[in-house]
Amino acid sequence: QVQLVESGGGLVQAGGSLRLSCAASGGTFSSYVIAWFRQASGKEREFVATIRRGGLTYYADFAQGRFTIVRDSAKNTVYLQMNSLKSEDTAAYYCAAVSFFWDSGNYSYTGLYPYWGQGTQVTVSS
């Protein structure tokens, strides 16, 4: 069973950047699909990005071109580099994991992921 801990959130001005980290322990990290989701106040949790088997990455439309997801297997960590931040990016950001064995491919579906971190808050001021 894998445990996930997010960090790197904070307050940033519009147009700025943040790098979120998702540190994993307790499992074979390289055998897990890792995804980032976010949840703004009063809204449903939504998919942001994922890194899958073979290093394949997928992004939500709003993240494409601004966000980059990277896996560092040596550090058991996945990063989400967020650039050109907007006020609408304000949300709690969560990382999630599912093993390759259980991966159905429906990567934007929250129900795919049995493991979640506690979240890190990102606030973008305009």
Buried (B, 14 or more C-beta within 10 A) or exposed (E): EBEBBBEBBEEBEBEBEBEBBBBBEEBEBEEBBBBBBBBBEEEEBBBBBBBBEEEEBBBBEBBEEBBBBBBEEEEBBBBBBBEEBEEEBBBBBBBBBBBEEEBEEEBBEBEBBEBBBEBBEBBBEE
